[in-house]
């Protein structure tokens, strides 16, 4: 019974601690940079202009370019009409 009550206290405490740590200015700057990068990629994809350097950073695997091309052909995801 005691072990269970400790876990109930430790898990939420760790979650709160992680949220506080991940909101530190250094982490916030990296998240903002990543968000700006993904926003630029999304805009390029909607205009059908793909910068090779951006695509190299975006795609860790060579097959993902094919998946994005297929989504664009099917007009799914961010390529859906009206998006």
C-alpha positions in Angstrom: 0.0 0.0 0.0 2.8 2.4 0.8 4.6 1.7 -2.5 1.4 2.6 -4.5 1.0 5.9 -2.6 4.6 6.9 -3.4 4.1 6.3 -7.1 1.0 8.4 -7.0 3.1 11.3 -5.7 6.3 10.7 -7.7 4.7 10.5 -11.2 2.8 13.8 -11.1 5.7 15.5 -9.5 8.1 14.3 -12.3 5.6 15.4 -14.9 5.3 18.9 -13.4 9.1 19.1 -13.2 9.5 18.1 -16.8 7.0 20.7 -17.9 8.9 23.4 -16.0 12.3 22.3 -17.4 11.1 22.1 -21.0 9.7 25.6 -20.7 13.2 27.0 -20.0 14.3 29.7 -22.5 16.9 27.5 -24.2 14.3 24.9 -25.0 11.7 27.5 -26.0 14.1 28.9 -28.5 14.7 25.6 -30.1 11.0 24.8 -30.3 10.3 28.1 -31.8 13.0 27.6 -34.4 11.6 24.1 -35.2 8.1 25.5 -35.5 9.3 28.3 -37.9 11.1 25.7 -40.0 8.0 23.5 -40.3 5.9 26.5 -41.1 8.3 27.4 -44.0 8.2 23.7 -45.2 4.4 23.7 -45.1 4.2 27.0 -47.1 6.7 25.6 -49.7 4.7 22.4 -50.0 1.5 24.3 -50.6 3.2 26.3 -53.3 4.7 23.2 -54.7 8.3 24.6 -54.4 10.7 22.4 -52.6 14.1 23.6 -51.6 16.5 20.7 -51.7 18.4 21.7 -48.5 15.1 22.0 -46.6 14.0 18.6 -47.9 17.3 17.1 -46.8 16.8 18.4 -43.3 13.2 17.4 -43.2 13.5 13.9 -44.5 15.6 11.5 -42.5 14.7 8.6 -44.7 14.9 8.7 -48.5 11.5 7.1 -48.9 9.6 10.0 -47.1 9.8 12.2 -50.2 7.8 9.6 -52.1 5.2 9.6 -49.3 4.8 13.4 -49.5 4.5 13.3 -53.2 1.8 10.6 -52.9 -0.1 12.7 -50.3 0.1 15.7 -52.7 -1.2 13.6 -55.6 -4.1 12.3 -53.5 -4.7 15.8 -52.0 -4.6 14.5 -48.5 -3.2 15.9 -45.2 -1.8 19.4 -45.7 -2.5 19.1 -49.4 -6.2 18.7 -49.0 -8.4 21.2 -50.9 -9.2 24.2 -48.8 -6.2 24.0 -46.5 
